Amino acid sequence: MPAPADFPIHTVMTTLQTAMQGYTLPMIDELGVTGESTPFRVLVATILSLRTKDTLTMVVAPRLFAVADTPQAMLNLDEEQLAQLIYPVGFYRTKARNLRQISTILLRAYGGTVPADLEALLALPGVGRKTANLVLTAGFGLPGICVDTHVHRICNRWGYVQTKTPDATELVLRQQLPAEYWIPINGLLVMLGQNICHPTSPRCSICPVAQWCARNGVQRTR
């Protein structure tokens, strides 16, 4: 298998862009297609999605947005009302508290708007690099690389990176991933990971990019 520097990333990414067209878009991408994507909605929906399946988040997020889709509207709800609206997403009480704190900060420091700045986003309660990058890319269309468990796992499985954590994967990708793939890599690899390149027993027999994959760490395939 090729070393990371020799990995045919252009071929792999263009192949995926064609092959994954028939699969369901990740939640945030779906919001963009339906015209429901704003930076604040992307921020809130991504927070809701942490440790929660997209199928559940796609039910809960619209329910919340029907009541509150601005920082002020969010603060018009008390913490218990907000918690009940977003139940049963994972850690819903913690997320309700964080969403109210974020809304307060946005109103006081940014006039009720979401900052288009990575460091400012990372300073918000409950916002990590994955969430911040997704707000930049999906909310503002700015350069960023959103690395979740799928992107981290698959890039290491391919042999394109050799890292231990998603944050480390992001930093390596910022150095070697061509700029045109920074935004689309997340959506493509989430679809690939959810449907084919599973954490255990990936479906290598139907993977459109199997011929370029080192299968690092793979013990069993289908």
C-alpha positions as CSV (number, residue, x, y, z in Angstrom):
1,M,0.0,0.0,0.0
2,P,1.2,3.6,-0.7
3,A,2.7,5.7,2.1
4,P,0.5,8.7,3.2
5,A,2.4,11.1,1.0
6,D,1.7,8.8,-2.1
7,F,-1.9,8.1,-1.3
8,P,-4.1,8.9,-4.4
9,I,-6.3,11.3,-2.5
10,H,-7.6,13.0,-5.7
11,T,-8.7,9.7,-7.2
12,V,-10.3,8.5,-3.9
13,M,-12.2,11.7,-3.3
14,T,-13.5,12.1,-6.9
15,T,-14.6,8.4,-6.8
16,L,-16.5,9.0,-3.5
17,Q,-18.1,12.2,-4.9
18,T,-19.7,10.0,-7.6
19,A,-20.3,6.8,-5.7
20,M,-22.0,8.3,-2.6
21,Q,-24.6,10.3,-4.4
22,G,-27.3,7.7,-3.7
23,Y,-26.9,7.7,0.0
24,T,-28.6,9.8,2.7
25,L,-26.9,13.0,3.4
26,P,-25.5,13.7,7.0
27,M,-27.9,15.8,9.1
28,I,-26.1,19.2,8.7
29,D,-25.8,18.7,4.9
30,E,-29.5,17.9,4.7
31,L,-30.3,21.2,6.5
32,G,-28.4,23.0,3.9
33,V,-30.2,21.3,1.0
34,T,-33.6,22.1,2.5
35,G,-32.6,25.8,3.0
36,E,-32.9,25.5,6.8
37,S,-29.2,26.1,7.4
38,T,-28.1,29.3,9.3
39,P,-24.9,29.5,11.4
40,F,-27.0,29.4,14.6
41,R,-29.0,26.4,13.4
42,V,-25.8,24.6,12.4
43,L,-24.3,25.4,15.8
44,V,-27.4,24.2,17.7
45,A,-28.0,21.1,15.6
46,T,-24.4,20.0,15.8
47,I,-24.4,20.3,19.6
48,L,-27.6,18.3,19.7
49,S,-26.1,15.6,17.5
50,L,-23.1,14.9,19.8
51,R,-23.4,11.3,21.1
52,T,-26.8,11.1,19.3
53,K,-27.8,9.4,16.1
54,D,-28.6,11.6,13.1
55,T,-32.0,10.0,12.8
56,L,-33.0,11.3,16.3
57,T,-31.4,14.7,15.8
58,M,-33.3,15.2,12.6
59,V,-36.5,14.9,14.7
60,V,-35.5,16.9,17.7
61,A,-33.7,19.8,15.9
62,P,-36.8,20.9,13.8
63,R,-39.0,20.6,16.9
64,L,-36.7,23.0,18.8
65,F,-36.3,25.4,15.8
66,A,-40.1,25.6,15.5
67,V,-40.0,27.2,19.0
68,A,-36.6,28.8,19.1
69,D,-34.1,29.4,16.3
70,T,-32.4,32.5,17.6
71,P,-30.3,33.2,20.7
72,Q,-33.1,35.5,22.2
73,A,-35.8,32.9,21.5
74,M,-33.6,30.3,23.1
75,L,-33.3,32.4,26.3
76,N,-37.1,32.9,26.3
77,L,-37.2,29.3,27.4
78,D,-36.1,28.3,30.9
79,E,-33.6,25.4,31.2
80,E,-36.3,22.8,32.0
81,Q,-38.4,23.8,29.0
82,L,-35.4,23.6,26.7
83,A,-34.4,20.2,28.2
84,Q,-37.8,18.8,27.5
85,L,-37.8,20.1,24.0
86,I,-34.6,18.4,23.1
87,Y,-35.2,15.2,25.0
88,P,-34.1,12.4,24.4
89,V,-30.8,13.5,22.7
90,G,-27.8,12.3,24.7
91,F,-26.9,14.5,27.7
92,Y,-30.0,16.6,27.0
93,R,-29.8,18.5,30.3
94,T,-26.2,19.4,29.9
95,K,-26.9,20.5,26.3
96,A,-29.9,22.6,27.4
97,R,-27.7,24.4,29.9
98,N,-24.9,24.9,27.4
99,L,-27.4,26.2,24.7
100,R,-28.7,28.9,27.1
101,Q,-25.1,29.9,28.1
102,I,-24.1,30.1,24.4
103,S,-27.2,32.2,23.6
104,T,-26.3,34.6,26.4
105,I,-22.7,35.0,25.2
106,L,-23.8,35.5,21.6
107,L,-26.2,38.3,22.6
108,R,-23.7,40.0,24.9
109,A,-20.5,39.7,22.9
110,Y,-21.7,39.3,19.3
111,G,-25.0,41.1,19.0
112,G,-26.9,37.9,18.7
113,T,-24.8,36.5,15.8
114,V,-22.5,33.5,15.6
115,P,-18.9,34.5,15.2
116,A,-17.2,33.2,12.0
117,D,-14.0,32.6,13.9
118,L,-12.6,29.2,15.1
119,E,-11.1,30.4,18.4
120,A,-14.2,32.4,19.3
121,L,-16.4,29.3,18.6
122,L,-14.1,27.1,20.6
123,A,-14.6,29.4,23.6
124,L,-18.3,28.7,23.7
125,P,-19.5,26.1,26.3
126,G,-19.7,22.6,24.9
127,V,-18.1,23.5,21.6
128,G,-15.2,21.4,20.4
129,R,-13.2,21.4,17.2
130,K,-15.6,19.2,15.3
131,T,-18.6,21.5,16.1
132,A,-16.6,24.7,15.5
133,N,-15.3,23.5,12.1
134,L,-18.7,22.4,11.1
135,V,-20.2,25.8,11.9
136,L,-17.4,27.5,9.8
137,T,-17.9,25.1,6.8
138,A,-21.7,24.5,6.8
139,G,-22.8,27.7,8.4
140,F,-20.5,30.2,6.7
141,G,-18.9,28.3,3.8
142,L,-15.5,29.1,5.1
143,P,-12.4,26.8,5.0
144,G,-12.3,24.2,7.7
145,I,-12.0,20.5,8.2
146,C,-14.6,18.8,10.3
147,V,-13.2,15.6,11.7
148,D,-15.6,13.3,13.5
149,T,-15.1,9.6,14.4
150,H,-15.9,8.6,10.8
151,V,-13.3,10.9,9.2
152,H,-10.7,9.9,11.8
153,R,-11.3,6.2,11.5
154,I,-11.4,6.1,7.7
155,C,-8.4,8.3,7.0
156,N,-6.4,6.1,9.4
157,R,-7.8,2.9,7.9
158,W,-6.9,4.1,4.4
159,G,-3.3,4.9,5.6
160,Y,-3.7,8.5,4.6
161,V,-2.9,9.6,8.1
162,Q,-1.4,7.9,11.1
163,T,-3.0,9.6,14.2
164,K,-4.4,8.7,17.5
165,T,-7.2,11.3,17.9
166,P,-9.7,13.2,15.8
167,D,-8.0,16.5,16.7
168,A,-4.6,15.1,15.6
169,T,-6.2,13.9,12.4
170,E,-7.6,17.4,11.7
171,L,-4.2,19.0,12.1
172,V,-2.5,16.5,9.8
173,L,-5.3,16.9,7.2
174,R,-4.8,20.7,7.3
175,Q,-1.2,20.1,6.2
176,Q,-1.8,17.5,3.4
177,L,-5.4,17.4,2.3
178,P,-5.9,19.5,-0.9
179,A,-8.1,22.6,-0.2
180,E,-10.9,21.6,-2.5
181,Y,-11.7,18.6,-0.2
182,W,-11.6,20.4,3.1
183,I,-15.4,21.0,3.2
184,P,-16.7,17.9,1.4
185,I,-14.6,15.3,3.2
186,N,-16.8,15.2,6.3
187,G,-20.1,14.6,4.4
188,L,-18.5,12.0,2.1
189,L,-16.8,10.0,4.9
190,V,-19.8,10.2,7.2
191,M,-21.9,8.6,4.5
192,L,-19.2,6.1,3.8
193,G,-18.7,5.3,7.5
194,Q,-22.4,5.0,8.2
195,N,-23.2,2.7,5.3
196,I,-20.0,0.8,4.3
197,C,-16.9,1.5,6.2
198,H,-18.3,0.5,9.6
199,P,-16.1,0.5,12.8
200,T,-16.2,-3.3,12.9
201,S,-16.6,-5.6,10.0
202,P,-16.6,-3.0,7.2
203,R,-18.3,-4.0,3.9
204,C,-15.1,-3.9,1.8
205,S,-16.7,-6.0,-0.9
206,I,-18.9,-3.1,-2.0
207,C,-16.6,-0.2,-1.1
208,P,-16.0,2.0,-4.1
209,V,-12.4,2.9,-2.9
210,A,-11.4,-0.5,-1.5
211,Q,-8.5,-0.9,-3.9
212,W,-6.7,2.1,-2.4
213,C,-7.4,1.2,1.2
214,A,-4.6,-0.2,3.5
215,R,-7.3,-1.6,5.8
216,N,-5.2,-0.6,8.8
217,G,-6.7,-2.1,12.0
218,V,-9.3,-4.1,10.2
219,Q,-9.8,-7.6,11.6
220,R,-12.9,-8.8,9.8
221,T,-14.6,-7.7,6.6
222,R,-17.7,-8.5,4.6
